């Protein structure tokens, strides 16, 4: 359940493309939207025209204009300007406000590459356990939507960590009516070597790939069992695809009505691997829909506490 959604903004149109997603989620679940802009410290002479005063005043004016617009649409909105570095502002606000979801945008491939290398993004990923929704900004964004979400894609690898995404979705008010599409990818092997290629993102290379039919059937049985066990009463669908994990996820997300991908990672170390992993980078680069990342280790601990 997302009661508070944090949207960090820097004044750019790219960052603002996260807003329609935050507003849509807030409408579906009744959440409050917190708009945050960091105003880093600058030399301050104490005069009205000093750099710090101008930076803070501009940030406040910018957020105030957005507040009026969104509040006029019936949303619950708060604004926050913090006189510190962006990463610190985001992680501090997420912790202090008990934020349930952070939504940030990137701009195409170059934006994803910069995002994963950028110290701000890296710090946020490592220092927060709050779920994060990454939106690929576009030069021609589609019109904002207010209708309920229809389909959510959840790739599963057979581990309890990945399955925590299902626990999260079961409690998420904003997608209570959505169909949850479970995806299991059966990795091909090279005929000559029998090598497992599940971690690759690029083309396999020359020569036909092969797969184990028994493994494919096991994958189908696994999806049926996990759906029945963890998503009782929900509308679900199951897909088994043979191929490389990253490519298969992107292909599965490219069908009509899939609105975002939900991935659970292995906690902070998983997010560290995200910054360098070819599969995750490929998904963030190519996925036609937003990607929601969850801290699987932290969620798994919560599940064990409840049980």
Secondary structure, 3 states (H helix, E strand, C coil): CCCEEEEECCCCHHHHCCHHHHHHHHHHHCCEEEEEEECCCCCCCCCCCCHHHHHHHHHHHHHHHHHHHHHCCCCCEEEEEECCCHHHHHHHHHHHCCCCEEEEEEEHHHHHHHHHHCHHHHHHHHHCCCEEEEEEECCCCCCCCCCCCCEEEEEECCCHHHHHHHHHHHCCHHHCCCEEEEEEEECCEECCCCCECCCCCCCCCCCCEECCHHHHHHHHHHHHHHHHHHCCCCCEEEEEEECCHHHHHHHHHCCCCEEEEEEEECHHHHHHHHHHCHHHHHHHHHCCCEEEEEEHHHHHHHHHHHC
